[in-house]
């Protein structure tokens, strides 16, 4: 994995490429800088067609005040958020939608009825009416392009964004992520200790699916 620092305004610029719905949120978002640390970011770099994998990004509030709305934007390294998340734009003229899936999202960071973050960094369920948005997979999805947000993150606490995905397009693919402290640019994420707030995974997806079998002990054995 390679990483490069970004500014909060760059992250918000990508997020704002989505459909509307941000004006009300913008009015209530606190202004200021918030120290954010990407404590872990993992995604298998060698995969095969039909393989189930997980992209996991854990972020920590390294400052003294609560982050208003911790968010991650998933983009294509070349096409930004013009491509769908976990997808790429194909270089074919005249198609209505050039975006083609590289991975199918089986499970997004939060269930549809969750918007709060527990002390362990996972999503906590909320009562009826607590769904953030209804326009995509998982309760953490937002109206902003390719962006998931898990809500307020208290000082010293962490939040774990996890996407369960299945590879569907072979080849070498580059996927990028960016971290933000809010969705509208008022809450600015700053890197704690100079660490980057973005990163890139270069993933090779083989054509043939991995072969596996169940042994006498009931264990699933993957054949190299």
C-alpha positions as CSV (number, residue, x, y, z in Angstrom):
1,X,0.0,0.0,0.0
2,X,1.3,3.5,-0.8
3,X,-0.1,6.6,0.7
4,X,-0.1,10.3,-0.1
5,X,-1.3,13.2,2.0
6,X,-4.3,15.2,0.9
7,X,-6.1,18.3,2.1
8,X,-9.6,18.2,3.5
9,X,-10.8,20.4,0.7
10,X,-9.7,17.8,-1.9
11,X,-11.6,15.1,-0.1
12,X,-14.7,17.2,0.1
13,X,-14.4,18.1,-3.6
14,X,-14.7,14.5,-4.5
15,X,-17.5,13.9,-2.1
16,X,-19.6,16.8,-3.5
17,X,-19.7,15.1,-6.9
18,X,-22.7,13.1,-5.7
19,X,-26.4,14.0,-5.8
20,X,-27.8,16.8,-3.6
21,X,-28.9,16.8,0.0
22,X,-25.8,18.5,1.5
23,X,-27.1,22.0,2.1
24,X,-29.0,21.2,5.4
25,X,-26.0,19.3,6.7
26,X,-23.6,22.1,5.7
27,X,-25.5,24.6,7.9
28,X,-25.1,22.5,11.0
29,X,-21.6,21.3,10.5
30,X,-19.1,22.8,13.0
31,X,-16.1,24.7,11.7
32,X,-12.5,23.9,12.7
33,X,-9.6,21.5,12.2
34,X,-9.7,18.0,13.6
35,X,-6.7,15.7,14.1
36,X,-7.3,12.3,12.4
37,X,-5.0,9.3,12.4
38,X,-5.3,6.4,10.0
39,X,-4.3,3.7,12.3
40,X,-4.8,0.8,9.9
41,X,-5.7,0.2,6.3
42,X,-5.8,-3.3,4.7
43,X,-7.0,-4.9,1.5
44,X,-5.5,-8.1,0.0
45,X,-3.2,-7.2,-2.9
46,X,-3.5,-10.6,-4.6
47,X,-7.1,-11.8,-5.3
48,X,-8.9,-14.0,-7.7
49,X,-12.2,-13.8,-9.5
50,X,-15.1,-14.6,-7.2
51,X,-12.9,-14.3,-4.1
52,X,-14.5,-12.7,-1.1
53,X,-12.3,-10.1,0.6
54,X,-12.5,-7.2,3.0
55,X,-11.2,-3.7,2.8
56,X,-10.8,-2.4,6.4
57,X,-9.9,1.2,7.3
58,X,-9.6,2.2,10.9
59,X,-9.3,5.9,11.9
60,X,-8.8,7.5,15.3
61,X,-9.7,10.9,16.6
62,X,-6.3,12.1,17.7
63,X,-7.5,15.5,18.9
64,X,-9.2,16.9,22.0
65,X,-12.6,17.6,20.5
66,X,-15.2,15.3,18.8
67,X,-15.1,14.9,15.0
68,X,-18.5,15.9,13.6
69,X,-18.9,13.2,11.0
70,X,-16.0,10.8,10.3
71,X,-16.1,9.8,6.6
72,X,-14.3,7.8,4.0
73,X,-14.5,8.3,0.2
74,X,-13.6,5.4,-2.1
75,X,-12.4,6.5,-5.6
76,X,-10.7,5.2,-8.6
77,X,-7.1,6.4,-8.6
78,X,-7.5,7.8,-12.2
79,X,-11.2,8.6,-12.6
80,X,-11.9,10.0,-9.1
81,X,-15.5,9.7,-8.1
82,X,-16.7,9.8,-11.7
83,X,-16.6,6.0,-11.4
84,X,-18.8,4.2,-8.9
85,X,-17.1,3.0,-5.7
86,X,-15.1,-0.2,-6.3
87,X,-15.4,0.3,-10.0
88,X,-13.5,1.9,-13.0
89,X,-14.5,3.9,-16.0
90,X,-13.9,2.0,-19.2
91,X,-12.3,3.9,-22.2
92,X,-15.2,3.4,-24.6
93,X,-16.9,6.4,-26.2
94,X,-20.7,6.7,-26.5
95,X,-21.7,4.5,-23.6
96,X,-24.3,5.9,-21.2
97,X,-22.4,4.8,-18.1
98,X,-18.7,4.0,-18.5
99,X,-18.4,2.8,-14.9
100,X,-17.8,-1.0,-14.6
101,X,-17.6,-2.9,-11.3
102,X,-14.3,-4.3,-10.3
103,X,-15.7,-5.5,-7.0
104,X,-19.3,-6.1,-5.9
105,X,-20.0,-4.7,-2.5
106,X,-21.5,-7.5,-0.4
107,X,-21.7,-5.6,2.8
108,X,-20.9,-1.9,3.5
109,X,-19.6,-0.4,6.8
110,X,-22.9,-0.3,8.7
111,X,-26.2,-2.0,8.7
112,X,-29.2,0.1,7.5
113,X,-30.4,1.0,11.0
114,X,-27.0,2.1,12.4
115,X,-25.5,5.6,12.7
116,X,-23.7,5.6,16.0
117,X,-20.2,4.4,16.9
118,X,-19.6,2.1,19.9
119,X,-16.5,2.3,22.1
120,X,-15.0,-0.6,20.1
121,X,-15.3,1.4,16.9
122,X,-18.2,-0.5,15.3
123,X,-21.6,0.6,14.3
124,X,-24.4,0.6,16.9
125,X,-28.0,0.1,16.0
126,X,-30.5,3.0,16.5
127,X,-34.3,3.1,16.6
128,X,-36.8,3.7,13.8
129,X,-36.0,6.8,11.8
130,X,-32.3,6.6,12.5
131,X,-31.2,5.7,9.0
132,X,-28.8,8.2,7.5
133,X,-29.7,7.8,3.9
134,X,-31.6,5.3,1.7
135,X,-29.6,5.7,-1.5
136,X,-27.0,2.9,-1.2
137,X,-25.6,0.0,0.7
138,X,-25.4,0.2,4.4
139,X,-26.5,2.7,7.0
140,X,-23.3,4.8,6.7
141,X,-23.8,5.6,3.0
142,X,-24.3,9.3,2.3
143,X,-25.8,11.4,-0.6
144,X,-22.2,12.3,-1.6
145,X,-20.4,10.4,-4.3
146,X,-18.7,7.2,-3.1
147,X,-18.7,8.4,0.5
148,X,-19.6,6.6,3.8
149,X,-19.8,8.4,7.1
150,X,-20.2,6.9,10.6
151,X,-21.2,10.1,12.5
152,X,-19.6,11.8,15.5
153,X,-16.3,10.3,16.7
154,X,-15.3,11.2,20.2
155,X,-11.8,12.3,21.3
156,X,-9.4,9.3,21.6
157,X,-12.0,6.9,20.0
158,X,-11.6,4.9,16.8
159,X,-14.0,4.0,14.0
160,X,-13.6,1.0,11.7
161,X,-14.9,1.1,8.1
162,X,-15.2,-2.4,6.6
163,X,-16.4,-3.3,3.2
164,X,-17.0,-7.0,2.3
165,X,-16.5,-7.3,-1.5
166,X,-16.3,-9.9,-4.2
167,X,-13.8,-9.5,-7.1
168,X,-15.5,-9.6,-10.6
169,X,-13.0,-8.0,-13.0
170,X,-9.5,-9.5,-13.6
171,X,-6.4,-7.4,-14.0
172,X,-4.4,-4.9,-12.0
173,X,-6.5,-2.3,-10.4
174,X,-5.8,0.8,-8.3
175,X,-8.2,1.9,-5.6
176,X,-7.9,5.0,-3.5
177,X,-9.4,6.2,-0.3
178,X,-9.6,9.6,1.4
179,X,-10.6,10.5,5.0
180,X,-12.6,13.5,6.0
181,X,-13.9,15.0,9.3
182,X,-17.2,16.2,7.8
183,X,-19.1,16.2,4.5
184,X,-19.3,19.9,3.7
185,X,-15.8,21.4,4.2
186,X,-16.4,23.3,7.4
187,X,-14.9,20.5,9.6
188,X,-11.4,20.1,8.2
189,X,-9.4,16.8,8.8
190,X,-5.7,17.3,9.5
191,X,-3.2,14.6,9.7
192,X,-2.1,13.7,13.2
193,X,1.7,13.7,13.4
194,X,2.0,14.3,9.7
195,X,0.6,10.9,8.7
196,X,-1.4,10.8,5.4
197,X,-5.2,11.0,5.3
198,X,-5.4,9.0,2.1
199,X,-4.0,5.8,0.6
200,X,-3.8,3.6,-2.4
201,X,-4.1,-0.1,-2.9
202,X,-2.7,-1.8,-6.0
203,X,-4.6,-5.1,-6.4
204,X,-4.0,-7.9,-8.9
205,X,-7.1,-10.0,-9.6
206,X,-6.4,-13.4,-11.3
207,X,-8.8,-14.8,-13.8
208,X,-9.1,-18.3,-12.3
209,X,-11.0,-18.5,-9.0
210,X,-9.1,-20.1,-6.1
211,X,-9.6,-23.8,-5.8
212,X,-10.6,-25.1,-2.4
213,X,-11.9,-28.3,-0.7
214,X,-13.1,-29.4,2.7
215,X,-10.9,-31.9,4.5
216,X,-11.9,-34.7,6.9
217,X,-11.8,-32.3,9.8
218,X,-14.3,-30.0,8.2
219,X,-11.8,-27.3,7.4
220,X,-11.8,-25.3,4.2
221,X,-8.4,-25.7,2.5
222,X,-7.4,-23.3,-0.3
223,X,-5.1,-24.8,-3.0
224,X,-2.2,-22.5,-3.9
